[in-house]
Amino acid sequence: MTKDVKKSKIETPKERQNRHKAMEAAMVLDKIKHDFKEPPKAMDYFYDLYENVHCKQQALHNDKVKVGTMCIQVPSEIIYALDAVPIRLCNGFYTDDDIGSDLLPAKSCPLVKATVGQFSSNNFTDKPDVIISPTTCDQKAKSGAIIEDMGYSVFDMEFPRTKESEESREYWRRSVRKFTKELSSDLNKKLTKKKLKEAIKKVGYAQHLYHKLNILRKNHNIPILGTDMFLVTNAFFFDKIDNWIEATTQLLKETEQRVNDEVNAAGKRSPRIVYTGSPPIFPNLKIPLLIEQSDAVIVADETCSSNRMFNDMVSVDEWFMYDMVDSVADRYLKGCTCPIFTKNEDRKRRIVDLVREYKAEGVVYQAFAGCQVYEMEQRSVLEAMEKEGIPILYIESDYSPSHLGQLTTRIEAFVESLKNRRRKKL
């Protein structure tokens, strides 16, 4: 008797990597969609976007030149004006972090390890044609050289470590001019005044929409959760800008209606939190999820994956080419509160202002293990909050799914302390 033996296909490393990443993404999306009250219906666009890109590996930009950016300090207006698309390469997948761990020191930042891990596997939904690596944090600067050794085209963009002086401002302006010239040459595209003006206005409109949406979180009844807001802002990293603008416009309309209808996405007594520190990058929304699962609500943030990315708009006095390029440069330096700066009083003031404006009751400061600049700056931020009488919780975490029990206990205890503090004031 003969038997038909069905040969099973052996899974390739790339298929296994994609399957694990899809599981990570699906698990986080499922929690966001089902562990809380009914989210705005307009969020379905963003849920579907993440599912298509990270679970189904669907490319979005096959018809465009893709410029990968290692940091938000790369001017997206210049890239759009050269008919290319910026794709931020900061990576939140533990799967890629695990791969990068074989290439970088154990104590490296998990975000950098994940980014390098993805490059080493050469596994992208939208593979970048050129990578721009600003010399912001040391680990990202060194990772650019590692990525270049893998055969990728990397442009190092020099960034100053101070921003108060006229010398640093001019230094950065020269760096942006050089970047503009070299990218134009590499892409064989001429930068025109018309294209740059259009790009500045389009990015500015996207910022305007974000700010209108964000202001609604000042209301007593919170119309949208912080985890959903992180999804919206993270989508700006890789989505088509016109699609993002359209989806955010619909979300803004619905959220405004939820404010009018006094819909509260959080609990009636949920403490209001300002989130700061290392950037929450999808699917590593571990800490924001734990905060809101613990009956608190994130009403504002000071991170480079959300609020800081949309902060200041380009202010142009004269719509001439060189004036516009310099104005773009100024936008990315003046409003930056990254801890890579030698002095960073602006960041501490910004956090205090957010607490007051959004009537927050506490701050959660998260630093990735190995993210030295955020780890080093936490002490001065904690002192500034204590001086203002603002409760603050410092958490060190990584991309690993372990230690959730310990993190949950600490966050729940902090949330409960804020509730007790409120009761004592009554």
Helices and strands as residue ranges (DSSP letters): H 13-34, G 41-43, H 44-50, I 51-55, E 65-69, H 76-81, E 84-88, H 94-100, H 110-121, E 130-134, H 138-149, E 154-157, H 166-187, H 193-215, G 216-218, H 226-235, H 241-260, E 272-277, H 286-293, E 297-302, G 307-310, H 321-334, H 345-357, E 362-368, H 372-388, E 392-397, H 404-425
